[in-house]
Amino acid sequence: MQILFRGLPTITETDLIADSKHDAVCPICYNTFVAIIAEEETSRAMDSPAHPVEELGVTKLERTCGHLFCRKELSETPFLPVRPANPSVAAS
């Protein structure tokens, strides 16, 4: 699972503004993406973040639906609508 997450982009507040999504919310947890990004920045500044780094921030499912999600909720969802960039990754 972590291999799939490494291939997903990290969305910044600048990206949200450029896509007119600055006020958007995660469709799973309903937290605003701006708040999720702020939590990520705070956690990365700490010596021991509360969540694994792979679960911080916002990402976009570019290879499938193109929707934005917070990484934490996406990692806890029983399904993962992501195709790996490299098909051999799925086989391993």
N, C-alpha and C positions, 0 to 999 in steps of 0.2 A: 504494500500500500504506500509506504513512504517513497518508493521509487516513482510511483505515479505522481505524487505530490511535488516531487522535485522538478518535474517537467512543466508544472503549471506556473503561469506568470504571477508575479506579485503586483497587485494594483495599488497605486499611490493615490493620494488626494488629488494630485494634478491630473491623473488619468480619469478620475471620477468627474472632475470639472470639464475636461475635454469631451467626455461622452455625455455630458448633461445628466450625470447620475449623482451629483453631489448630495442630494437629499434622499437618495434611494436607501432601501433597507434590505437586509438579508431575507430572502423568502422562507427561510427555515426558522430563524430565531427572532426575526423582526427588529433586531438592533440596527441602527444606522451604520452604514459603511464607514462614515467619518469617525464615529465612536470606536468602531472595531480597529481602524487604522491607528487612532490615538492610543488605544490599549496596546497595540503591537509596539508602537514606538516607546511607550513607557516600559513595557516588559523587556524589550531589547536593551534598554538603558540599565536595567537592574542586573545584578550579578547572578541571581537565580530566579528566572521568570516563573510564574505560576503554571504556565502551560509549556509543552514542548515547542520549540521554535517552528516546527513544521505545522503547528496548529494556529499560528498567529497570522493575523492580517486577512486580506481579501484576495480572492483569486477569480479568474475567469475561465470557464470551460470553453476554450477557443475551438477545440477540435470537434465539439458536439453542438450543444445548443447556444453557446455564447453568453450564457447567463453568468451573473456575478454571485458569489457565495462567500461567506466567511469560512476560512479554512477549518476552524474548529468544528463547526456544525457539519461541514461536508465530510470531515474525517469520521464523524460519529453516525452518519447516515447509513442505513443498512445497504443501500445501493450506491454505486459510484458511477455516474454516467460519464466516464472518462475513458478515452482510448489512449493507450500509451503512444508516445511519439515513435517508438521503435517497437515493431510487432514482436521482436524476440524477447522483449521485457515481459510480455504477457505469458510467454511460455516458461519463464524461469520461476 
